[in-house]
């Protein structure tokens, strides 16, 4: 069940469409397409291929960027998990009604 509900996010939404690109090489997506086919339509992978093709970045450059991004995301997730929940009195702080 999706976490959003409303006119565009119903409980009956077909999640297989949004999950089709989130597969690893060699796995099969929920739609039965291979990972290579799904990655072919992934805009991030298309940009990476274009950067390498044009000589604007090497595979090693892109791997280093990917590692840096993953480290930032992991650090942010660790911070969010370790940070205590805010006090209930902060619930409407900085909210304009």
FINU-820804 format. One record per atom (N, C-alpha, C): residue number from 1; residue in three letters; atom name; x, y negated, z negated. Coordinates in Angstrom, 1 decimal. Atoms other than C-alpha are relative to their C-alpha. Layout:
BEGIN
+-----+-----+------+--------+--------+--------+
!   n ! res ! atom !      x !      y !      z !
+-----+-----+------+--------+--------+--------+
! NUM ! ALA !   CA !      X !      Y !      Z !
...
+-----+-----+------+--------+--------+--------+
This chain:
BEGIN
+-----+-----+------+--------+--------+--------+
!   n ! res ! atom !      x !      y !      z !
+-----+-----+------+--------+--------+--------+
!   1 ! UNK !    N !    0.9 !    1.2 !    0.0 !
!   1 ! UNK !   CA !    0.0 !    0.0 !    0.0 !
!   1 ! UNK !    C !    0.9 !   -1.2 !    0.0 !
!   2 ! UNK !    N !   -0.8 !    1.2 !   -0.1 !
!   2 ! UNK !   CA !    1.4 !   -3.4 !    0.9 !
!   2 ! UNK !    C !   -0.2 !   -0.8 !   -1.3 !
!   3 ! UNK !    N !    0.1 !    0.8 !    1.2 !
!   3 ! UNK !   CA !    2.1 !   -5.8 !   -1.9 !
!   3 ! UNK !    C !   -0.8 !   -1.3 !    0.2 !
!   4 ! UNK !    N !    0.8 !    1.1 !   -0.3 !
!   4 ! UNK !   CA !    0.2 !   -8.6 !   -0.2 !
!   4 ! UNK !    C !   -1.4 !    0.4 !    0.5 !
!   5 ! UNK !    N !    1.3 !   -0.3 !   -0.4 !
!   5 ! UNK !   CA !   -3.5 !   -8.7 !    0.3 !
!   5 ! UNK !    C !   -0.6 !   -1.3 !    0.5 !
!   6 ! UNK !    N !    0.6 !    1.2 !   -0.6 !
!   6 ! UNK !   CA !   -5.6 !  -11.1 !    2.3 !
!   6 ! UNK !    C !   -0.4 !    0.3 !    1.4 !
!   7 ! UNK !    N !    0.4 !   -0.2 !   -1.4 !
!   7 ! UNK !   CA !   -6.8 !  -11.6 !    5.9 !
!   7 ! UNK !    C !    1.1 !    0.6 !    0.8 !
!   8 ! UNK !    N !   -1.1 !   -0.5 !   -0.8 !
!   8 ! UNK !   CA !   -3.4 !  -10.9 !    7.3 !
!   8 ! UNK !    C !    0.7 !    1.2 !   -0.6 !
!   9 ! UNK !    N !   -0.8 !   -1.1 !    0.7 !
!   9 ! UNK !   CA !   -2.2 !   -8.4 !    4.7 !
!   9 ! UNK !    C !   -1.1 !    0.9 !   -0.7 !
!  10 ! UNK !    N !    1.0 !   -0.9 !    0.6 !
!  10 ! UNK !   CA !   -4.9 !   -5.8 !    4.2 !
!  10 ! UNK !    C !    0.6 !    1.3 !   -0.6 !
!  11 ! UNK !    N !   -0.4 !   -1.3 !    0.5 !
!  11 ! UNK !   CA !   -4.7 !   -2.6 !    2.3 !
!  11 ! UNK !    C !    0.1 !    1.1 !    1.0 !
!  12 ! UNK !    N !    0.0 !   -1.0 !   -1.0 !
!  12 ! UNK !   CA !   -5.2 !   -0.8 !    5.5 !
!  12 ! UNK !    C !    1.0 !   -0.3 !    1.1 !
!  13 ! UNK !    N !   -1.0 !    0.4 !   -1.0 !
!  13 ! UNK !   CA !   -2.3 !   -2.4 !    7.3 !
!  13 ! UNK !    C !    0.9 !    1.2 !    0.4 !
!  14 ! UNK !    N !   -0.9 !   -1.1 !   -0.5 !
!  14 ! UNK !   CA !   -0.2 !   -0.1 !    9.5 !
!  14 ! UNK !    C !    1.5 !   -0.4 !   -0.3 !
!  15 ! UNK !    N !   -1.4 !    0.4 !    0.4 !
!  15 ! UNK !   CA !    3.2 !   -0.4 !    7.7 !
!  15 ! UNK !    C !    1.0 !    0.6 !    0.9 !
!  16 ! UNK !    N !   -1.0 !   -0.6 !   -0.8 !
!  16 ! UNK !   CA !    4.9 !    1.8 !   10.2 !
!  16 ! UNK !    C !    0.6 !   -0.9 !    1.0 !
!  17 ! UNK !    N !   -0.5 !    1.0 !   -1.0 !
!  17 ! UNK !   CA !    5.3 !   -1.1 !   12.6 !
!  17 ! UNK !    C !    1.1 !   -0.8 !   -0.6 !
!  18 ! UNK !    N !   -1.0 !    0.8 !    0.6 !
!  18 ! UNK !   CA !    7.2 !   -3.2 !   10.1 !
!  18 ! UNK !    C !    1.2 !    0.8 !   -0.5 !
!  19 ! UNK !    N !   -1.1 !   -0.8 !    0.5 !
!  19 ! UNK !   CA !    9.3 !   -0.3 !    8.9 !
!  19 ! UNK !    C !    0.8 !    0.7 !    1.1 !
!  20 ! UNK !    N !   -0.7 !   -0.7 !   -1.1 !
!  20 ! UNK !   CA !   10.4 !    0.9 !   12.3 !
!  20 ! UNK !    C !    1.4 !   -0.3 !    0.2 !
!  21 ! UNK !    N !   -1.4 !    0.4 !   -0.2 !
!  21 ! UNK !   CA !   13.6 !   -1.1 !   12.4 !
!  21 ! UNK !    C !    0.9 !    0.4 !   -1.2 !
!  22 ! UNK !    N !   -0.8 !   -0.2 !    1.2 !
!  22 ! UNK !   CA !   14.7 !   -0.1 !    8.9 !
!  22 ! UNK !    C !    0.4 !    1.5 !   -0.1 !
!  23 ! UNK !    N !   -0.5 !   -1.4 !   -0.1 !
!  23 ! UNK !   CA !   16.3 !    3.2 !    9.8 !
!  23 ! UNK !    C !    1.5 !    0.0 !    0.2 !
!  24 ! UNK !    N !   -1.4 !   -0.1 !   -0.2 !
!  24 ! UNK !   CA !   19.8 !    4.4 !    9.7 !
!  24 ! UNK !    C !    0.3 !    0.8 !    1.3 !
!  25 ! UNK !    N !   -0.3 !   -0.8 !   -1.2 !
!  25 ! UNK !   CA !   21.6 !    5.8 !   12.8 !
!  25 ! UNK !    C !   -0.1 !    1.4 !   -0.3 !
!  26 ! UNK !    N !    0.2 !   -1.5 !    0.1 !
!  26 ! UNK !   CA !   20.6 !    9.4 !   13.3 !
!  26 ! UNK !    C !   -1.3 !    0.3 !   -0.7 !
!  27 ! UNK !    N !    1.3 !   -0.2 !    0.6 !
!  27 ! UNK !   CA !   17.3 !    9.0 !   11.3 !
!  27 ! UNK !    C !   -1.1 !   -0.2 !    1.1 !
!  28 ! UNK !    N !    1.2 !    0.2 !   -0.8 !
!  28 ! UNK !   CA !   13.9 !    9.0 !   12.9 !
!  28 ! UNK !    C !   -0.9 !   -1.0 !   -0.7 !
!  29 ! UNK !    N !    0.9 !    1.0 !    0.6 !
!  29 ! UNK !   CA !   11.6 !    6.0 !   12.3 !
!  29 ! UNK !    C !   -1.4 !    0.6 !   -0.3 !
!  30 ! UNK !    N !    1.4 !   -0.4 !    0.2 !
!  30 ! UNK !   CA !    8.0 !    6.3 !   11.1 !
!  30 ! UNK !    C !   -0.8 !    0.2 !    1.3 !
!  31 ! UNK !    N !    0.7 !   -0.1 !   -1.3 !
!  31 ! UNK !   CA !    6.9 !    5.9 !   14.7 !
!  31 ! UNK !    C !    0.5 !    1.1 !    0.8 !
!  32 ! UNK !    N !   -0.5 !   -1.1 !   -0.7 !
!  32 ! UNK !   CA !    8.9 !    8.8 !   15.8 !
!  32 ! UNK !    C !    1.1 !   -0.4 !    1.0 !
!  33 ! UNK !    N !   -1.1 !    0.4 !   -0.8 !
!  33 ! UNK !   CA !   11.4 !    6.7 !   17.7 !
!  33 ! UNK !    C !    1.3 !    0.2 !   -0.7 !
!  34 ! UNK !    N !   -1.3 !   -0.1 !    0.6 !
!  34 ! UNK !   CA !   15.1 !    7.3 !   17.2 !
!  34 ! UNK !    C !    0.5 !   -1.3 !   -0.5 !
!  35 ! UNK !    N !   -0.6 !    1.3 !    0.6 !
!  35 ! UNK !   CA !   17.2 !    4.8 !   15.2 !
!  35 ! UNK !    C !    0.6 !   -0.8 !    1.1 !
!  36 ! UNK !    N !   -0.6 !    0.8 !   -1.0 !
!  36 ! UNK !   CA !   19.1 !    3.9 !   18.3 !
!  36 ! UNK !    C !   -1.0 !   -0.8 !    0.8 !
!  37 ! UNK !    N !    1.1 !    0.7 !   -0.7 !
!  37 ! UNK !   CA !   15.9 !    2.9 !   20.1 !
!  37 ! UNK !    C !   -0.5 !   -1.2 !   -0.8 !
!  38 ! UNK !    N !    0.4 !    1.1 !    0.9 !
!  38 ! UNK !   CA !   14.8 !    0.8 !   17.1 !
!  38 ! UNK !    C !    1.0 !   -1.1 !   -0.1 !
!  39 ! UNK !    N !   -1.1 !    1.0 !    0.1 !
!  39 ! UNK !   CA !   18.2 !   -0.9 !   16.8 !
!  39 ! UNK !    C !    0.2 !   -0.8 !    1.2 !
!  40 ! UNK !    N !   -0.1 !    0.7 !   -1.2 !
!  40 ! UNK !   CA !   18.1 !   -1.8 !   20.4 !
!  40 ! UNK !    C !   -0.9 !   -1.2 !    0.0 !
!  41 ! UNK !    N !    1.0 !    1.1 !    0.1 !
!  41 ! UNK !   CA !   15.2 !   -4.1 !   19.6 !
!  41 ! UNK !    C !    0.2 !   -0.9 !   -1.2 !
!  42 ! UNK !    N !   -0.2 !    0.7 !    1.2 !
!  42 ! UNK !   CA !   16.7 !   -5.4 !   16.4 !
!  42 ! UNK !    C !    0.8 !   -1.3 !    0.4 !
!  43 ! UNK !    N !   -0.7 !    1.2 !   -0.4 !
!  43 ! UNK !   CA !   17.6 !   -9.1 !   16.9 !
!  43 ! UNK !    C !    1.4 !   -0.2 !   -0.6 !
!  44 ! UNK !    N !   -1.3 !    0.1 !    0.7 !
!  44 ! UNK !   CA !   20.5 !   -9.0 !   14.4 !
!  44 ! UNK !    C !    1.0 !    0.8 !    0.8 !
!  45 ! UNK !    N !   -0.9 !   -0.9 !   -0.8 !
!  45 ! UNK !   CA !   22.1 !   -6.1 !   16.3 !
!  45 ! UNK !    C !    0.3 !   -0.6 !    1.4 !
!  46 ! UNK !    N !   -0.2 !    0.6 !   -1.3 !
!  46 ! UNK !   CA !   21.5 !   -7.9 !   19.6 !
!  46 ! UNK !    C !    1.0 !   -1.2 !   -0.1 !
!  47 ! UNK !    N !   -0.9 !    1.1 !    0.1 !
!  47 ! UNK !   CA !   23.3 !  -11.0 !   18.3 !
!  47 ! UNK !    C !    1.5 !    0.5 !   -0.3 !
!  48 ! UNK !    N !   -1.3 !   -0.6 !    0.3 !
!  48 ! UNK !   CA !   26.2 !   -8.9 !   16.9 !
!  48 ! UNK !    C !    0.6 !    0.5 !    1.3 !
!  49 ! UNK !    N !   -0.5 !   -0.5 !   -1.3 !
!  49 ! UNK !   CA !   26.6 !   -7.2 !   20.3 !
!  49 ! UNK !    C !    0.4 !   -1.2 !    0.9 !
!  50 ! UNK !    N !   -0.4 !    1.1 !   -0.9 !
!  50 ! UNK !   CA !   26.6 !  -10.6 !   22.1 !
!  50 ! UNK !    C !    1.2 !   -0.7 !   -0.5 !
!  51 ! UNK !    N !   -1.2 !    0.7 !    0.6 !
!  51 ! UNK !   CA !   29.2 !  -12.1 !   19.7 !
!  51 ! UNK !    C !    1.2 !    0.8 !    0.4 !
!  52 ! UNK !    N !   -1.2 !   -0.8 !   -0.4 !
!  52 ! UNK !   CA !   31.5 !   -9.2 !   20.4 !
!  52 ! UNK !    C !    0.2 !    0.0 !    1.5 !
!  53 ! UNK !    N !   -0.1 !    0.1 !   -1.4 !
!  53 ! UNK !   CA !   30.8 !   -9.2 !   24.1 !
!  53 ! UNK !    C !    0.6 !   -1.2 !    0.5 !
!  54 ! UNK !    N !   -0.6 !    1.3 !   -0.4 !
!  54 ! UNK !   CA !   31.6 !  -12.9 !   24.4 !
!  54 ! UNK !    C !    1.4 !   -0.3 !   -0.5 !
!  55 ! UNK !    N !   -1.3 !    0.2 !    0.6 !
!  55 ! UNK !   CA !   34.7 !  -12.5 !   22.3 !
!  55 ! UNK !    C !    0.0 !   -1.1 !   -1.1 !
!  56 ! UNK !    N !    0.1 !    1.0 !    1.0 !
!  56 ! UNK !   CA !   33.4 !  -14.9 !   19.7 !
!  56 ! UNK !    C !    0.2 !    0.6 !   -1.4 !
!  57 ! UNK !    N !   -0.3 !   -0.7 !    1.3 !
!  57 ! UNK !   CA !   33.8 !  -12.3 !   16.9 !
!  57 ! UNK !    C !    0.4 !    1.4 !    0.3 !
!  58 ! UNK !    N !   -0.4 !   -1.4 !   -0.1 !
!  58 ! UNK !   CA !   35.4 !   -8.9 !   16.5 !
!  58 ! UNK !    C !   -0.9 !    0.8 !   -0.9 !
!  59 ! UNK !    N !    0.8 !   -1.0 !    0.8 !
!  59 ! UNK !   CA !   33.8 !   -5.8 !   15.0 !
!  59 ! UNK !    C !    0.5 !   -0.2 !   -1.5 !
!  60 ! UNK !    N !   -0.5 !    0.2 !    1.3 !
!  60 ! UNK !   CA !   36.1 !   -6.4 !   12.0 !
!  60 ! UNK !    C !   -0.5 !   -1.3 !   -0.7 !
!  61 ! UNK !    N !    0.6 !    1.3 !    0.6 !
!  61 ! UNK !   CA !   34.9 !  -10.0 !   11.6 !
!  61 ! UNK !    C !   -1.4 !    0.2 !   -0.4 !
!  62 ! UNK !    N !    1.4 !   -0.3 !    0.4 !
!  62 ! UNK !   CA !   31.3 !   -8.8 !   11.6 !
!  62 ! UNK !    C !   -0.1 !    0.9 !   -1.2 !
!  63 ! UNK !    N !    0.1 !   -0.8 !    1.2 !
!  63 ! UNK !   CA !   32.0 !   -6.1 !    9.1 !
!  63 ! UNK !    C !    0.4 !   -0.8 !   -1.2 !
!  64 ! UNK !    N !   -0.4 !    0.8 !    1.2 !
!  64 ! UNK !   CA !   33.7 !   -8.6 !    6.8 !
!  64 ! UNK !    C !   -1.2 !   -0.9 !   -0.4 !
!  65 ! UNK !    N !    1.2 !    0.8 !    0.3 !
!  65 ! UNK !   CA !   30.7 !  -10.9 !    7.1 !
!  65 ! UNK !    C !   -1.1 !    0.8 !   -0.7 !
!  66 ! UNK !    N !    1.1 !   -0.9 !    0.6 !
!  66 ! UNK !   CA !   28.3 !   -8.0 !    6.4 !
!  66 ! UNK !    C !    0.4 !    0.3 !   -1.4 !
!  67 ! UNK !    N !   -0.4 !   -0.4 !    1.3 !
!  67 ! UNK !   CA !   30.3 !   -7.0 !    3.4 !
!  67 ! UNK !    C !   -0.2 !   -1.2 !   -1.0 !
!  68 ! UNK !    N !    0.2 !    1.2 !    0.8 !
!  68 ! UNK !   CA !   30.3 !  -10.6 !    2.1 !
!  68 ! UNK !    C !   -1.4 !   -0.2 !   -0.4 !
!  69 ! UNK !    N !    1.4 !    0.2 !    0.2 !
!  69 ! UNK !   CA !   26.6 !  -10.9 !    2.5 !
!  69 ! UNK !    C !   -0.6 !    1.1 !   -1.0 !
!  70 ! UNK !    N !    0.4 !   -1.1 !    0.9 !
!  70 ! UNK !   CA !   26.0 !   -7.5 !    0.8 !
!  70 ! UNK !    C !    0.5 !   -0.3 !   -1.4 !
!  71 ! UNK !    N !   -0.5 !    0.3 !    1.3 !
!  71 ! UNK !   CA !   28.2 !   -8.6 !   -2.1 !
!  71 ! UNK !    C !   -0.8 !   -1.1 !   -0.6 !
!  72 ! UNK !    N !    0.8 !    1.1 !    0.5 !
!  72 ! UNK !   CA !   26.2 !  -11.9 !   -2.5 !
!  72 ! UNK !    C !   -1.3 !    0.5 !   -0.4 !
!  73 ! UNK !    N !    1.3 !   -0.5 !    0.3 !
!  73 ! UNK !   CA !   22.9 !  -10.0 !   -2.4 !
!  73 ! UNK !    C !    0.1 !    0.9 !   -1.2 !
!  74 ! UNK !    N !   -0.1 !   -0.9 !    1.2 !
!  74 ! UNK !   CA !   24.1 !   -7.4 !   -4.9 !
!  74 ! UNK !    C !    0.2 !   -0.9 !   -1.3 !
!  75 ! UNK !    N !   -0.2 !    0.8 !    1.2 !
!  75 ! UNK !   CA !   25.4 !  -10.1 !   -7.3 !
!  75 ! UNK !    C !   -1.3 !   -0.8 !   -0.4 !
!  76 ! UNK !    N !    1.3 !    0.7 !    0.2 !
!  76 ! UNK !   CA !   22.1 !  -12.0 !   -6.9 !
!  76 ! UNK !    C !   -1.0 !    0.9 !   -0.7 !
!  77 ! UNK !    N !    0.9 !   -1.0 !    0.5 !
!  77 ! UNK !   CA !   20.1 !   -8.9 !   -7.6 !
!  77 ! UNK !    C !    0.4 !    0.4 !   -1.5 !
!  78 ! UNK !    N !   -0.5 !   -0.2 !    1.4 !
!  78 ! UNK !   CA !   22.3 !   -8.1 !  -10.7 !
!  78 ! UNK !    C !   -0.4 !   -1.1 !   -0.9 !
!  79 ! UNK !    N !    0.3 !    1.2 !    0.8 !
!  79 ! UNK !   CA !   21.8 !  -11.6 !  -12.0 !
!  79 ! UNK !    C !   -1.5 !    0.0 !   -0.3 !
!  80 ! UNK !    N !    1.5 !    0.0 !    0.2 !
!  80 ! UNK !   CA !   18.0 !  -11.4 !  -11.5 !
!  80 ! UNK !    C !   -0.4 !    1.1 !   -0.9 !
!  81 ! UNK !    N !    0.4 !   -1.1 !    0.8 !
!  81 ! UNK !   CA !   17.8 !   -8.1 !  -13.2 !
!  81 ! UNK !    C !    0.4 !   -0.2 !   -1.5 !
!  82 ! UNK !    N !   -0.6 !    0.2 !    1.3 !
!  82 ! UNK !   CA !   20.0 !   -9.2 !  -16.2 !
!  82 ! UNK !    C !   -0.6 !   -1.2 !   -0.7 !
!  83 ! UNK !    N !    0.5 !    1.2 !    0.5 !
!  83 ! UNK !   CA !   18.4 !  -12.6 !  -16.6 !
!  83 ! UNK !    C !   -1.3 !    0.2 !   -0.8 !
!  84 ! UNK !    N !    1.2 !   -0.3 !    0.7 !
!  84 ! UNK !   CA !   15.7 !  -12.7 !  -19.3 !
!  84 ! UNK !    C !   -1.2 !   -0.7 !    0.7 !
!  85 ! UNK !    N !    1.3 !    0.6 !   -0.6 !
!  85 ! UNK !   CA !   12.1 !  -13.5 !  -18.3 !
!  85 ! UNK !    C !   -0.2 !   -1.4 !   -0.6 !
!  86 ! UNK !    N !    0.3 !    1.4 !    0.6 !
!  86 ! UNK !   CA !   11.2 !  -17.2 !  -18.7 !
!  86 ! UNK !    C !   -1.1 !    0.1 !   -1.0 !
!  87 ! UNK !    N !    1.1 !    0.1 !    0.9 !
!  87 ! UNK !   CA !    9.0 !  -18.2 !  -21.5 !
!  87 ! UNK !    C !   -1.3 !   -0.4 !    0.7 !
!  88 ! UNK !    N !    1.3 !    0.2 !   -0.6 !
!  88 ! UNK !   CA !    5.3 !  -18.3 !  -20.8 !
!  88 ! UNK !    C !   -0.3 !   -1.5 !    0.2 !
!  89 ! UNK !    N !    0.2 !    1.4 !   -0.1 !
!  89 ! UNK !   CA !    5.3 !  -22.1 !  -21.4 !
!  89 ! UNK !    C !    0.6 !   -0.6 !    1.3 !
!  90 ! UNK !    N !   -0.6 !    0.5 !   -1.3 !
!  90 ! UNK !   CA !    7.4 !  -22.5 !  -18.2 !
!  90 ! UNK !    C !   -0.9 !    0.4 !    1.2 !
!  91 ! UNK !    N !    0.7 !   -0.5 !   -1.1 !
!  91 ! UNK !   CA !    4.7 !  -20.9 !  -16.1 !
!  91 ! UNK !    C !   -0.4 !   -1.1 !    1.0 !
!  92 ! UNK !    N !    0.5 !    1.1 !   -0.9 !
!  92 ! UNK !   CA !    3.4 !  -24.2 !  -14.6 !
!  92 ! UNK !    C !    1.0 !   -1.1 !    0.1 !
!  93 ! UNK !    N !   -1.1 !    1.0 !   -0.1 !
!  93 ! UNK !   CA !    6.7 !  -26.1 !  -14.8 !
!  93 ! UNK !    C !    0.3 !   -0.2 !    1.5 !
!  94 ! UNK !    N !   -0.3 !    0.3 !   -1.4 !
!  94 ! UNK !   CA !    7.4 !  -27.9 !  -11.5 !
!  94 ! UNK !    C !   -1.1 !    0.4 !    1.0 !
!  95 ! UNK !    N !    1.1 !   -0.4 !   -0.9 !
!  95 ! UNK !   CA !    4.0 !  -26.8 !  -10.1 !
!  95 ! UNK !    C !   -0.9 !   -1.2 !    0.2 !
!  96 ! UNK !    N !    0.9 !    1.1 !   -0.2 !
!  96 ! UNK !   CA !    2.0 !  -29.6 !   -8.5 !
!  96 ! UNK !    C !   -1.4 !    0.5 !    0.3 !
!  97 ! UNK !    N !    1.3 !   -0.4 !   -0.2 !
!  97 ! UNK !   CA !   -1.7 !  -29.1 !   -8.7 !
!  97 ! UNK !    C !   -0.9 !   -1.1 !    0.5 !
+-----+-----+------+--------+--------+--------+
